[in-house]
Amino acid sequence: MAWLKGAGSAAPGPAACDGVRDVVRDVVEPVMRHIVAPAADTGRGHVPGSGHNAAMTFQDLIAGPPPTHLPEDPAAAELASGTPAATVVRAHPESPFAWAALAEQALDDGDVDDVTGYAYARVGYHRSLDLLRRNGWKGHGPVPWEHEPNRGFLRSLALLARAAERIGEAPEAQRCRDFLRDSSPAAYDELLGRSD
C-alpha cells in the first residue's frame, strides 16, 4: 500500500482490491449482520439478505421527526358538555384541556388577576409536555392542530404566550409564540395569528 503513503502515483493493483474484498468479507459483513438484522438470524450463521448485495434502508434524517398525535383527553368531553373548568381540573388534574379552559376563563375575566391566568396556563403547558413525552415526542417536531386531542397542548401554549405578554414577560411570550408556530402553523394562525 505504498501508493497511500505517497511513494508513487500508481493506482492499487488487483492484489490490493482482493485485500479490500477480504476485509469486507471477513470484518465488515459479520459486523453488519449484527447491526442491520439481528432478529432475522436463521440460526445457521447466515442472516438472509446480508452481504454486499443486501438492500439497506435508512431513516430520512432531513425529513424531521414524525408528527405527535396525543390520545383522547376525557376532560375535553366533560368541558364540551358544560362542566365547569374548575370541576374538570379537580377530576382530571393531568389534562391540558382542563388547564387551558381554566386559563382562558381567568384571562377573559376582568376580575381575575393576570398572574392567576398565567399560572393556570403554565400548569397546562407543563402537563402538556409530560403527555407529549409519554407519547413519543422528543422535544421538537409537529403537533398538528388538525388532530383534536393535540389542542389542549396547543391552546395551553397559546394562552401561556398571551399571559406572559400581559404580565410583562415579553421574551417568554415570544418563545411561546415561536414554539406554537413551529409545532403547528395552523394552531398559530387559529389561536394567535389574528393578534400578531
N, C-alpha and C positions, 0 to 999 in steps of 0.2 A: 504494500500500500504506500509505496514511496510517493506516488503521484499526489496523495493527500497532503504530504509534507512539503510540497513544492519542489521536489527533486527533479521533476520533469513535467512536461505538459501532456504526456500521453494519457489517454483515457484508460480506464481499467479494462483489462482483458477478460476473456471468458472465465478464467480461473477465479478472478475477484467476484464476478457475478455469481459463480457457483457458491462461493463463500457466503455471499449475502443470502442466497436461497437457503443455504444450510442454517443460517442464523434464524431466518424467518420460520423455517420448518421446525427447528429444534427449540427455539426460545419464544418467539412471538406467538405462534399459533397455540401452543399449550397455555400460555397466559391468557390469551383471548378466549379460550374455551371456558375459563373460569370467570371471566368478566362478562362476556356477552350473553351466554345462555347456560348458566349452571343448572337451571331447572330442567333443561331438555336432555340431560345426560342419560343415555340408554343403559348405563351400567357396563358397557363393553369398552370403555375408554375412548369413545368417539362421540362427539356432540354433532347431531345432524345439522347440516347447513354450515359447519365451521370450515375453516381452511381459507386459502387465498381467494377462492371464488365466492365465498359466502356473502350474502347480501346483509348489509348492516343498516340499521335505522338510527336516526339521531333526532333528538328533540330540537325543535326550532327555537333557538335562544333569542332570536331577533323579534319573534312574534310577541314576546312577553308572557306573563302568567295568564292562565285561563280565567274567565270571569268567576266571581264567587256568587253562589246562589244560597242564601240563607234559608233555613227551614221555616215553615209556617209558624207564626207567633200567635198563640192563643189569645193574647191581650188585644190583638187587632180586632177580633170578632166582638169581644166584650165592649171595646170602645165604640165600635160601629153600632152596637145595639143600644148605646146611650148610657152605659155605666159610667159614673163619674171617674175622671182620670185618677184622682187620689185613691179611690177604691180599687181600681185596677192595679195601681202601683203596689198597694198592700198585698194583693193576691198574686202578682207577678213582678216581684222586685228586680228580676233579671231581664225584664222586657224593655228593649229600646223603644218600642212603640209607646208603651205606657209613660216612660220618662219624657219622650218627645211631646206627648199630649199635655203632660203637666207643665213642661217648659213653655210650650206655646200658649197655654192658658195664662200662665204667670206673666209672660211678656206682653200679651194682649190686654191684660187687666191693668188699667192705670193706677189702681190702688195697691198693687204689689210691687215691691222694690225690684229693680232690675237685677240686683245681686241674687235674689231668690230664683229668678228665671235662669240666670247664668248657672247657678248650682244645679238646678234640675237638668239643664242641657248638658252640663259636664258629666253628670252621672249617666245620662243616656248615652253619651259618647263613649264613656269607658265600658259600660255594659255592652255596647256595640262591638268594641274592639275585642272583648272577651269572646263574644259569639262568633265574630269573623274568624278569629284564630282557631276556635274549635271546629270550624268548618273549612279549614284548609288554606285560608288567606295567609300570605307570607309577608304582610306589611305594605303591600302595594298591589296594584292591578285593578281591573274593572270590577265594579259592584253595580250592576245595571239597575237603573230606576224601573225598567220595564218588568223586572221580577219583583212583584209586590212585597214579599217578605223582606226585601232589602230596604224598603222605605223607612223603617224605623231607624236604622243607622243613618241613612241619608238625611232624614228630617232632623235627627239629633245633631248632626254635623252642621247643617244649615242654621239651626237655632243657636248653636254654640257660636257661630260666626256673628249672628245678629246680636246676641247677648254680650259677647266680648266687645263689640263695637260700642254698645250702649254704656258699658262700664269703663270705657276709655282704654281698652287693651287692643289697640289697632294692629300691632304685629300678630297677635293670636288670631284676630278676626281675619287677617289676610291669609295666614296659614290655613285656617279652616276653609276659606273660600277656595284656595288653590287645591286643597285636598279633595274637596267636593267636586270641583271641576275635573280633576284627574280621575276620580273614582267613577263619576257618571256625568258627562256633559249634559245629558237630558235632565238629570236631577238639578244640576246647577241652574239650567235655564228655567225650570219649573219653580224652584224654590228661592233662588237669589237673582236670577238674570234680570228681572224687572227692577230690582233695587240697585243694581250697579250702574 
